Amino acid sequence: MDYVVLDLEFNNMQGLYDNMSDYMSRENRNMRYLYPNEIIQIGAVKVSESFEVLDELNIFVKNSFYKNLNPAIAEMTGIDQGMIDSGRPYPEAVGELVEFGKDSIIITWGISDIYELIRNCHMHAMPITIVGKRYLDLQAYLGDLMGENKIPSLKNAMLAFGLGHDEDKFHDGLYDSICTAEVLREVVQKYGPLDGLKNCKILFTSESIYITNIKVKDIPDKEVTVDCPLCTSQVSYDLSMSNEHGKIRSMYHCQACR
């Protein structure tokens, strides 16, 4: 099965709260906490099981929720207003991603790209999109293998494996996906075949809910139950719930559907 390594870039209103009317409509401002990020770039690279590059995907996405591009995002990513104004509508862009990732193992560096694919489908009032067959968050996986207290950045993972990189190109969706594919190759060569792949059908039909102002530091998994969206069986946690800057994150699997 081929790997499709995915990286997304987002537009948001971080740091722009004083002049938000320049960037989004009054109606959308009321829904900002539901949709904190709008996808502006889909970058992906497809590699074979022997890590031969088979194909690349690079799509700029036309924004409709946020009117204008955050200047800080433009500086970080190198994406300008004209690139998203002439971009593809989200339903069309994500449809091409689905075809690109068909029957593949989807790899991301961190879980946030999956959250945003789910939320952006809600944002555009379209059916939930299922990308690929199996899924792995390579960042969390490598962190577990390395036994470190903190999850490694993509840059630090490249350095740890002695991989060359251009720091000025980080935060470009296609470049980051290529770098992540190089780290994936090194991980498999050093540690062996990937373990703990998730079922994409379950992953993408789960809810991605944005919760703010959480006061509790530790969230006991045994006190929070989640039912599988496909078969309604109770799921098992692979990654304990954690409160990161006011956001609750976790990963789980359904033994019945696995």
N, C-alpha and C positions, 0 to 999 in steps of 0.2 A: 504494500500500500504506500502511495506517495505521501510526502509531507507537504502541507501548505503552511508556510510561516507568515503570519499576519501582523501588521502594525497599522494602527489608526492614529490620525491626528484630529484634534478637536478645537472648536471655537467655543469660548465661554465669556462670561462677564466678570471674571476675577479682576478686581482692582478698578472696576468701572462703575461702581454703584452710585456715584454722585451725578453722573450724566448718562444714566441708563437709557433715557428716552432716545438718545442718539443711536442706540444699538438694537432696540427691540420695541415692539408695539406695546401699548398699555395692556391689551388682552394677554399677550404672551408673558408680560411681567408677572402676572398672577400665577403662571404655571412654571416659573423659572426653577423652583425647587424640585419639580417633577422631572425637568429636563435640563440639568445643569450644563451639559455639553452637547454640542451639535457636531457631528462628524464632518470634517472638511476634506480629508484625504484617506483613501484606502490604498495601502501598499501591501503587496504580497509577493512571495516567491515560492514556486513549486519545485521541490527537489525529490529525486528518487530515493529509494532505500539505501543506495550507495552514495547519496548526497551529490549526485550530478544535477546541476541546475537545468530544469526542463522548460520553465516559462516564468514570466514576470507579469505583474499587474500593478498599474499605477493610475488611480482615478481621483480627480479632484471633484468634490461634491458641492453642488450649488446649495447655499443656505437659504432657508425659508423662515426658520424660527428666530434666529438672530439676524438683524438686517445688515450689520456691518462687522468687519473683522476686528477683533481686539488687537490694538497695535502691539501689545506684548506677545501675543500669539504669532503675529506676522514676523516679529523680530526673531522669535525662537525657532520657528519652522522654516522661514524663508518663503512662505506662502503669502501672496498679496491678494488684495481685494479683487483684482481682475481675474485671477485664477479661479476663485470660487464663483464669481459672477458668471463666468463662462463654463462652469462645471456641469456635471451631469446631475439630474434630479436623483434624490436619494433612492427611491424605489428602483430606478433603472440601474444605479450604481451597485446596490446591494444584490440585485438580481444577477449582475455579471460576476460578483464575488461568489455567489452560490454555485454558479456553473463552473467557475475556476476551481472551487474547493470540493467539487463533487467526488464522493467516494474516497476522500483523503483524510489523513490525520491532521487536525488543525493545531498549530503551535502558536502561542503568544508569549510575550515577555510581560507577565503580570495578567491579572484577570480583568482589569478595567475595560479592555477592548470588548470583551464579551458582554459586560454590563451595558456598555453604550450601544452595541448592536441591538440588544433587546429594547433599551429605552428609546432609541431612535426609531425603531419600528412603531412603538406606541406613539411617538411624537408625530409621525406621518400617517397615523391611523391606517396602518397596513398590517396584514397578518404577520405573526412572528416568523422570522426567517431562520431556517435551520441550515447551518453551514458545515459541511463535512460529515464524517462518520464518527470519529473519535476526537478527543480533545485533551491537550495537556498545557498547563501553565508552566512553562520551562523555568521561569524565575523562581517560583516556589519549589519546584522539583529540585533544582540545583542547590537552593539554599538548604534543603533537607539533606542532600547528599554530602554537602560540604560541612554540615554540622555547625554552621555559624549562627550567632544569635540574631543577626539581621539579614534580611533578604538582599542579595547582591544587586547592584545596578548593572545595566547592560555594559557600560564602560568598564566597570571593575571585573566583570566576567570575561570580557575580551582581554583585559590585561592579565588576568589569572591564567588564561590559556595561551598567552604569548601571541595573540592575534593582532595584526596591524589594523588601524582604523583612523578615520579622519574626524576629529571632534567637531569640526565645523559642519559636518553633514548629519550629525545626530539630530533627531526630531524631524527628519524627513521620513515619511512612512515607508517608502521603498527601501531606502538605505538601512533603516533600522531593522526591517524584515530580513534583509540580506545578512546583516551582522548577527541577528538572532539565529539564522540558519547555520552560520559558521560555528556559533557556540553549541548549537544542537549537535552538529557533527562531532565536535570535541567531547561532548558529554557522552554520546553513545560509544565513541571509541574508547573512552577512559572507564566508563562505568557499566557498559553493556546495554542491552535492549531496554527501551523505556517501559516503565511499570506504572500502573495506576491510571491508565487512560480512561477518560470519561465518555459516556454515551452522549453524542451531540444532540440527539433527539430529546433527551431528558434535560440537558443543559439549557438549550435554547427555548424550551417551553416552560422553564421556571420563570418566576417573576424577578425583576430587578427593581428594588424599591429604595428610594433615596430618603434616608432618615437623618434629621439634624438635631443638634442640641441633646445628645445622649449624655446622661449624667453617670451611668453605671460604668465602672472600669472593667469588671470581669462579668461576663455573661455565661452562666452555667448551661452547657449544652443539654443536660438532662432535663432542665426545666423548660426548654423550648423545643417543641416537636414540629416537624415539617413532613407533610405528606407528598409523595411522588405525584407530579402533575399528570403522569400517564396512567398509573395503576392504583393510586391512592394508598399504597403501602407506606409505612413510616420509613423514612430514610435514615442512613447512618452518616455521621459527620466524618469527613476526611481531614478537615481543617477546622479547629474550634472557632466559634464565633469570637470576633475581636472588635474592639472599638478603636478605630484609627481616625483621629481628628474628627470625631463626631459621626463616623460612618461605621456601620456594622457589616463585616465581611465574613463569609464562611464558604466552604465547599463540602458537598455531600455526594453520596451515591445511593442508588436503590438496588438492593441485592436481588429483588425479584425481576427487575428489568435488565440487570447487568449482562 
